[in-house]
């Protein structure tokens, strides 16, 4: 099951890494506009100026394309069947878009929550910094996917571990400002 959940969530892991890479290499600078347009909600930032249109679009595009690619590859390797996902009933492109939107939703939801709690961007919010996109996917996709709770727990735990390791590496290579 671990290989199947890794395979299922790999497009999300990669898509979630796109915003800091775009930022580090100053790609598409004209889109580095805060998603919330620096608006406030009850006197506080909505998401923060580090959540940008560039990051959202990068996550959406890469996440969608990778999900479509993984769906097509899965027709040969059949790993989705291990976790109980009836992928054949899904249009891969539509699923890829919804998959990517759920990643973005989770990230923005927890950025919003952090701002309400007066936590600055980069401040630790463990385990949600590492797993916000898993929770976003659970909230938006579970009603349609109906994966077992066991599958989601495996995805949550493996994401926490992988995200922690890769964020440390991102911090070492100056892709991230925070270790978590």
N, C-alpha and C positions, 0 to 999 in steps of 0.2 A: 504494500500500500504506500510506503514512503516514496518509492520511485514514481508511482502514479500521481501522488499529490505534488511532488516536486515538478513533474512534467506539467501538470495542470496549472500550477501557479508560476512557472518560469516566465511566461510573458509578463506577468504582473511584477515580478522581481526586476526584470530588465526595464520595463516601462517606468517603474518607480525610481530607477537610477538616472533617468534621462534629464530631469530638471537640473540637478547639480552639475552634470556634465555640460549641458548647454550654458549654464552660468559660468562655469570655470573657464571655458574656452570662448566666452563672449559671442556665442553664436546667436543669430537672429535677435540682436540687441534691440531692434525696433519693437519687438514683442515683449520686452522685459518690463511690461506695464503691470502694476498690481491688479490682480483679478477683482479686488474690491474697490479699485480706483481711489484708494486712500480714504474711503468713506468710513464713518464711525457708526457704531451701534451702541447706544447708551453710553456715549463718551469714550468707547474703546474701539480699537481697530477691529474690523470684521474678521479678517484673516491675517493681516500683516502684509507689509510690502514685499516680503520674500515669496509670496504665493503669486506667481505671475501668469499672464496669458501665455507666454512662451512655454512655461513649465506645463501648463494644462494642455496646450496643443501638442507639445512633444510627447507627453504621456499618452494622450488620446491616439495620436497617429501611430506611434511605435507599438503601443499596447494592442491596438486593433490589428495592425499588420501581422504582428507576431502571433496573436491568437488565431487569426485565419491560417497562417502557416502551420501552427501546431495542430489545428483541427485537421488539415489536409494530411500531415504526417501521421496523425493518429489513425487514419483509415488503414494504415499498414501495421502500426505497432499495438493498437487497441488498448492503450493504457487507461483511457477514460472509463472503460468498462469495469476496471478493477475498483474504482471509487463509486461506481453506480451512476455515472453520468450517461444518459441516453443522448449522446451528441448527435446522432443521426436525425433527430427531430428538429435540430437547430440549423438555421442558415448561419454559416460560419462568420460571414461579414457582420450580420446583425448581432450575433453573439459577441463578436470581438468588440463592437462598439459599446454594447451594454457592459461587458467585462471592464473595458477601459473607463467608462463613466463611473462604474462602481469604485474603482481604484481612486479616481479623482475625488469622488464624493467622500470616501473615508478620510482622505488626506485633508480636505477642506473642513469636514465636520470636526475633526480633532484640532485643527488650527483654530477654528471658531471657539471650541471649548477651552483651549489653552488661553486664548485672549480673554475669555470671561473669567478665568481663574487668575488673571494677571500674570501669566507666565509669558516671558519674552520668547521670541523665536530663538530656537537653539537650547532653551532651558529644558532640562530633562522632564519627561512625562512618561515614565516607564510603567507599563509595557506598551503604551499606546503609540509612542513615537515609532516603535518597531513594527507594530501590527495594525495601524490605522486602516491600511488598505485592505487587509483581510476582513476587518470588521465592516468596512464599507461594502465589500463584496457579499459578505454574509447578509447584511441588511437588504441590499437590493436584489441579489440573485437567488438567495435561498428559497424564496417563495416559488420560484420557477424550477430551480435545480433539484430541490428536495434531497440534497446529499445528507448522509447520516451525520449525527453530531460527532461521532468518532472521526470522520474525515475532516471536519472543521477543526477539531482539537489538534489533530496531527498537523494540519496546515498552520494553525496558530503557533504551535510550539516550534515547528521547523522554521517558520518565518521569523519568530523572535530570535532564534539562534543565528540564522543566516544573516538577518538584517544587522544584528549586533556585530558580527564579524566583519561584514562588508562596510558598515559605517566606520568602524575603527580603521579599516584600510583607507576608506575615503578621507578620513581625518588625517591620516599619515601622509597621504598624497595631496592634501590640501583641496580636495573636492568638496568637503563638508567642513563647516565651522564647529560642529559638535561631535563628540565621540559616540554618541548614542543615536 
